[in-house]
Amino acid sequence: MSTLHVSICGGGIGGLTLAVVVGKYGTHPVEIFEAGPTITTIGAGISFFGRTMDIMKDLGLYDELVKMAIGPPQENIGPIFRKSDQKDGYHWFSRNLKREGGQLMLHRKDMVEFLLRNVPASCKSTHPRGWTPTIPVTDVLVGADGIHSATRGTMYKRLAFSIRDDKSRERLFDCIDPVWTGVLVYRNLVPATKLLKEYPDVELPTSLTLHLGKNKHVVTYPVSQGRELNVVIFHHCGAFGGPFEGRWVTDVSEKENLDLLEGWDVRAEALVKCVERPSRWALHSLRPLPHYVDDQVALLGDAAHAMEPHFGAGAGQAMEDAYVLGRLLTHELTHLGNVADALKTYEEVRLPFANGIVQRSRDVGLYYSFSVSQDGPVPAHGIPEELDCLRKSIEDAWAWQSESEWVWGDAEQRWRAKCGMLAKL
Ligand SMILES: Cc1cc2nc3c(=O)[nH]c(=O)nc-3n(C[C@H](O)[C@H](O)[C@H](O)COP(=O)(O)OP(=O)(O)OC[C@H]3O[C@@H](n4cnc5c(N)ncnc54)[C@H](O)[C@@H]3O)c2cc1C
């Protein structure tokens, strides 16, 4: 392994994890360029499943992570699904997460601070306010700069201008900007004491609970050691890929929030009635990208595959990218002469997988809002056969969390095989 200079644009969960992995397995100088002055904590909670926990175990950080979790890892209680678009809503089904290695919930802020504490001391980071990145002189540039990634913009313009065919060039330009998913998201915090006081008969959700119904679904789970509930309402009200007019994020009236769940089960209605200062987000995602890598530049996390949040998988996927990329960069066979091939190997392993999750996240959002099942459209009559079909679609969609092998296994095998072939040339 020779020493490579690694520059990371973006110090979010993906960029910081990459610095931690490079620090654990190598001695490369790492520099993080972070544009924001502070960590954004909006949205509060973030959940991780078995695949991410395996990575944290490998990095020797799992025990410390568990101590910061909102509750102990929950093996047996998976998400609880309720059918709630009727006054007499009911418990529909729940998922057992044992196969997936359980679920861990943390505050985003705690997670970022935890990663920061574990970044190697030698790693330099730059936080100038209002700073716009210029590409530094470096051996490897990693764009971990989120959904609006400037690195992606530069990379895709460069790729597009190198192509003669107009249609292919247009397709690359179409990958640069995020698209509206047709979903509006209402993100709210509810004080548990307020809910208990105003609705003493309504049971407080103690784990991830989803209220599903036609065109809308509500996700709720406890945060701040149970003092508050994160209540996120998804309103599927537009077409995927259409333009979004107006501001992406805006404060809304409590009435707008309330009107959404009129006629719904009291457990869902009570949550929105106790909301304080609601805000609305126009949910955007990326179209599946055809490339994560160009020469010695790579994209990871939301910069490569910003997805709808219905599996709570975006941060976990960013960490899987970071882990695989970090292990390749610090691999004993990697050096300046073949680092572009190492990045290609990262792309071969991560692009098909992560793009698959982008598509599945989108599909599961449609199942949650009773818009479609795997086998076709589902009218909202709620007859048992239709509901069984939807339930199966939801359960199948989640299966990927337990399907795959250890994330590094395939990448290492490919890299060793490729280095063997390169040596013979
Ligand atoms: C409502 C909602 C709920 C979610 N819940 C979950 C969940 O439960 N579990 C889960 O795994 N994921 C969840 N996600 C997704 C998750 O938050 C993201 O996928 C994850 O944060 C992506 O990490 P990242 O490091 O790629 O990008 P980000 O976290 O966006 O970090 C990018 C960083 O780059 C910086 N930056 C941007 N531009 C520049 C620039 N030009 N130069 C330098 N720095 C720059 C930013 O300031 C930021 O710090 C959720 C998302 C949403 C919207």
The ligand as an SDF file (V2000), in Angstrom:
LIG
                    3D

 53 58  0  0  0  0  0  0  0  0999 V2000
  -37.0470   12.5560    6.4030 C   0  0  0  0  0  0  0  0  0  0  0  0
  -35.7640   11.7610    6.3090 C   0  0  0  0  0  0  0  0  0  0  0  0
  -35.5520   10.7080    7.2120 C   0  0  0  0  0  0  0  0  0  0  0  0
  -34.4010    9.9130    7.1080 C   0  0  0  0  0  0  0  0  0  0  0  0
  -34.2270    8.8770    7.9810 N   0  0  0  0  0  0  0  0  0  0  0  0
  -33.1560    8.0630    7.8520 C   0  0  0  0  0  0  0  0  0  0  0  0
  -32.9640    6.9340    8.7310 C   0  0  0  0  0  0  0  0  0  0  0  0
  -33.7370    6.6860    9.6420 O   0  0  0  0  0  0  0  0  0  0  0  0
  -31.8880    6.1180    8.5140 N   0  0  0  0  0  0  0  0  0  0  0  0
  -31.0000    6.3570    7.5080 C   0  0  0  0  0  0  0  0  0  0  0  0
  -30.0510    5.5660    7.3370 O   0  0  0  0  0  0  0  0  0  0  0  0
  -31.1270    7.4350    6.6920 N   0  0  0  0  0  0  0  0  0  0  0  0
  -32.1760    8.2780    6.8330 C   0  0  0  0  0  0  0  0  0  0  0  0
  -32.3280    9.3590    6.0000 N   0  0  0  0  0  0  0  0  0  0  0  0
  -31.3250    9.6000    4.9510 C   0  0  0  0  0  0  0  0  0  0  0  0
  -30.0370   10.1570    5.5030 C   0  0  0  0  0  0  0  0  0  0  0  0
  -30.2570   11.2840    6.2840 O   0  0  0  0  0  0  0  0  0  0  0  0
  -29.0810   10.5120    4.3450 C   0  0  0  0  0  0  0  0  0  0  0  0
  -29.1120    9.4990    3.3810 O   0  0  0  0  0  0  0  0  0  0  0  0
  -27.6590   10.6640    4.8630 C   0  0  0  0  0  0  0  0  0  0  0  0
  -27.5800   11.7410    5.7530 O   0  0  0  0  0  0  0  0  0  0  0  0
  -26.6820   10.8600    3.7050 C   0  0  0  0  0  0  0  0  0  0  0  0
  -25.4040   11.1260    4.2110 O   0  0  0  0  0  0  0  0  0  0  0  0
  -24.3370   11.8800    3.3220 P   0  0  0  0  0  0  0  0  0  0  0  0
  -23.1060   11.9740    4.1660 O   0  0  0  0  0  0  0  0  0  0  0  0
  -24.2390   11.2340    1.9970 O   0  0  0  0  0  0  0  0  0  0  0  0
  -24.9620   13.3030    3.0230 O   0  0  0  0  0  0  0  0  0  0  0  0
  -25.3210   14.4860    4.0300 P   0  0  0  0  0  0  0  0  0  0  0  0
  -25.6960   13.9510    5.3550 O   0  0  0  0  0  0  0  0  0  0  0  0
  -26.2870   15.3380    3.3000 O   0  0  0  0  0  0  0  0  0  0  0  0
  -23.9480   15.2690    4.2080 O   0  0  0  0  0  0  0  0  0  0  0  0
  -23.3950   16.0480    3.1760 C   0  0  0  0  0  0  0  0  0  0  0  0
  -22.4400   17.0480    3.7950 C   0  0  0  0  0  0  0  0  0  0  0  0
  -21.7820   17.7530    2.7420 O   0  0  0  0  0  0  0  0  0  0  0  0
  -21.7580   19.1480    3.0370 C   0  0  0  0  0  0  0  0  0  0  0  0
  -21.6880   19.8650    1.7600 N   0  0  0  0  0  0  0  0  0  0  0  0
  -22.6660   20.0690    0.8480 C   0  0  0  0  0  0  0  0  0  0  0  0
  -22.2000   20.7450   -0.2070 N   0  0  0  0  0  0  0  0  0  0  0  0
  -20.8960   20.9500    0.0180 C   0  0  0  0  0  0  0  0  0  0  0  0
  -19.8640   21.5820   -0.7090 C   0  0  0  0  0  0  0  0  0  0  0  0
  -20.1120   22.1200   -1.9030 N   0  0  0  0  0  0  0  0  0  0  0  0
  -18.6290   21.6020   -0.1790 N   0  0  0  0  0  0  0  0  0  0  0  0
  -18.3750   21.0430    1.0360 C   0  0  0  0  0  0  0  0  0  0  0  0
  -19.3130   20.4560    1.7820 N   0  0  0  0  0  0  0  0  0  0  0  0
  -20.5470   20.3860    1.2790 C   0  0  0  0  0  0  0  0  0  0  0  0
  -23.0490   19.3900    3.7990 C   0  0  0  0  0  0  0  0  0  0  0  0
  -22.9640   20.5650    4.5820 O   0  0  0  0  0  0  0  0  0  0  0  0
  -23.1410   18.1130    4.6400 C   0  0  0  0  0  0  0  0  0  0  0  0
  -22.4830   18.2290    5.8730 O   0  0  0  0  0  0  0  0  0  0  0  0
  -33.4380   10.1890    6.0940 C   0  0  0  0  0  0  0  0  0  0  0  0
  -33.6300   11.2750    5.2100 C   0  0  0  0  0  0  0  0  0  0  0  0
  -34.7830   12.0410    5.3070 C   0  0  0  0  0  0  0  0  0  0  0  0
  -34.9930   13.1890    4.3300 C   0  0  0  0  0  0  0  0  0  0  0  0
  1  2  1  0
  2  3  1  0
  2 52  2  0
  3  4  2  0
  4  5  1  0
  4 50  1  0
  5  6  2  0
  6  7  1  0
  6 13  1  0
  7  8  2  0
  7  9  1  0
  9 10  1  0
 10 11  2  0
 10 12  1  0
 12 13  2  0
 13 14  1  0
 14 15  1  0
 14 50  1  0
 15 16  1  0
 16 17  1  0
 16 18  1  0
 18 19  1  0
 18 20  1  0
 20 21  1  0
 20 22  1  0
 22 23  1  0
 23 24  1  0
 24 25  2  0
 24 26  1  0
 24 27  1  0
 27 28  1  0
 28 29  2  0
 28 30  1  0
 28 31  1  0
 31 32  1  0
 32 33  1  0
 33 34  1  0
 33 48  1  0
 34 35  1  0
 35 36  1  0
 35 46  1  0
 36 37  1  0
 36 45  1  0
 37 38  2  0
 38 39  1  0
 39 40  1  0
 39 45  2  0
 40 41  1  0
 40 42  2  0
 42 43  1  0
 43 44  2  0
 44 45  1  0
 46 47  1  0
 46 48  1  0
 48 49  1  0
 50 51  2  0
 51 52  1  0
 52 53  1  0
M  END
$$$$
